[in-house]
Amino acid sequence: MDVDHHDLGTEFPELSQAIGVLSRDNPLFIRLFSSYNEITKTIEDIENRNMPVDDYSFESMKMNRVKLKDFLYNMMLAFDSGRKAAAG
């Protein structure tokens, strides 16, 4: 089975600097980024190994990942906007 990978660096290559700095310096980002990666790994393991899981649990995991990604994306955009504004 061909599984799409959802790591943030692949999904948002234009924000790689923001990912690097925030994952080093921002405790909230670090915690949420870790949760996002754990959920993504679990989902990809289920898909790759065709593991049995009920639809509700699987869809719930995917929705949680989307919510985390949205929050992390907004943090990365805010960082990137601030960096660009500071550079003037």
N, C-alpha and C positions, 0 to 999 in steps of 0.2 A: 504494500500500500504506500503510495506517495503522500507524504505528510508535509504540509506547509510549515515552515519554521517561523516563529513569531518573536524572535529576539529583537529588542528595540534598536540595536545598532543596524540591523538589516532593514527594519521597517522605516527608520528615520535616519538615513546616513547623513543628511544635511545637519543633523543635530548631534553629531558624534562628540563635538567638543563639550556641549552642554551635558551629555550623558557622562563623559569622563569626569568633569569637574563636580557635578552634582553627586555622582556615585562615590566621590572621594570626600566631599566637604559638607554635604547636607544630610543630617541624620534622618529626616523624614523621607527624603528621596531614597536613601540607602535602604531603609526598612521596606518601603513600598516596592522598590526595584527588586529586592530579595523575594518578596511575596509574589510579585509578577513572574519572576524566573521559576520559582517553585511550582506555581500553578501551570505555567507553560510546559515545564518538564513533565508534570503529571499528565496533562492532556496529551502531549506528544507520545508518552509511553503507552497510554491507553490506545491511541490511534495506531501506533507502530506495532504493538503486540496484539491488537484486536482483543483487548482484555474486556471481560464482561463488566458492564456498569449500567445501572439504570439510567434511562434518558433524562430524568429530572436532575439527578446528581451531575451528569455530564454537562447538561445545558447550564446548570447553575455555576459550575466551574468556569465555563466559557464566558458567561455573563460577568462573573467576578473579574476575569482577566480583562475583559473589555473596559470595565469600570476603572481598574487599575491603570490600564494603558492610557485611557483618557486623562486621568489625573496626572500621570507622569508626563504625558505629552504637554499638558498645559504648564507644568512646572518647567519643562525644557524650553518651551516657547517664551515664557517669562524671563528665564535666564538669558536666552539668546537675544531677546529684545533689549534687556538691560545692558548686555555686553555691547550691542551695536550702538545703543544710545551713548554709552560711556566713551566709545571710540569716536563718536561724533562725526 
